[in-house]
């Protein structure tokens, strides 16, 4: 009898877990759809499974038969940041209006990509959260790219050359591309053009006060292991401090200026955000990440090198054959890259982007923003960011025309 009761309890537990997961996925799917449809645009959601079992959500503003562009967010961000300012202001809608088949990525561990074939992200399982931007570049990006190219394949085009897409990435979205293109160089041919805004690779000139935590990385990892809490900035949970701030701001208890002051402390002061969209931003951002992503960035800041994850001398010798992690072989990045950066960015400073440019063999153009105060999140939320977006999309059109002419 006791055995039967135990089995029954186990089945009920599994059933409840499945129901909660379905409910959570349904809610996040509705959020993603609404971020597009409320502005009158069509939307599709696509599930993509990586070779290591993570289930990601791609958001598409479909334009079948048109050139595809994949836009990827940075750390603690999501696809919604490319739509939050609405039509004529947001990159996703500007690209869609220009006639592109727009695909917005969500990387593993963020609010909209928490699925896995065997692991449960909600139970504090360290196996799920043991990834950094390295895995995003090695597994998430190729899964997204292969899926998009398979679903936009043009048979006539493939007879002449390899199917390609355009790529736009911000911060970690830029660093992940560099991981992919350097470690899996066969993917370089899949990019018609690459546009990286403040790519997080070299960051040793960064001066954000947040970097004070770098000296306490071992403590952070120990705390996470003891508490089984490897997720940073989680949403949709009872204990989410981020949701608490959002709810308080929406109710008027947390002033907008207090929110912005805390954000500026990390990214640098620049009063460039339209106050009317702050609550919309807080609704989905931060979107969560793994502690190991932060630890990896802390490592490359200290090492003054764009290198692989440091597991310590013993494990490094097993993984890499050396005591010190190897640097990413940037000489392999042959895709045509355009870089966008600014003097006011204290997280990915201009000096670091220029050092990166010196390491890349095919930099088409470097574009430094004229504003000396333009900071790291201005690439997402600046009230006049649409001017930069239009310039990027215009360059896509030039590159698309060039490619078409070459095909003929």
ABEGO torsion letter per residue (X at the ends): XAAAAAAAAAAAAAAAAAAAAAAAAAAAAAAAAAAAAAAGBBBBBBBBBBAAGBBBBBBBBBBBGBBBBBBBBBBGBBAAAAAAAEBGABAAAAAAAAGBBBBBBBBBGBAABABBAABBAAAGBAAAABBBAAAAAAAAAAAAAAAAAAAABBAAAAAABBBBBBBBBBEAAAAAAAAAAAABAAAAAABABBBBBGBBBBAAABABAAAAAAAAAAAAAAAAAAAGBABBGBBGBAABAAAAAAAAAAAGABBAAAAAAAAAAAAEBBBABBAAAAAAAAAAOBAEBBAAAAAAAAAAAAAGBBBBBBAEAAAAAAAAGBABBBBBBAAABABBBBBBBBAABAABBAAAAAAAAAABABBABBBBBABAABBAAAAAABAAAAAAAAAAAAAAAAAAAAAAAAAX
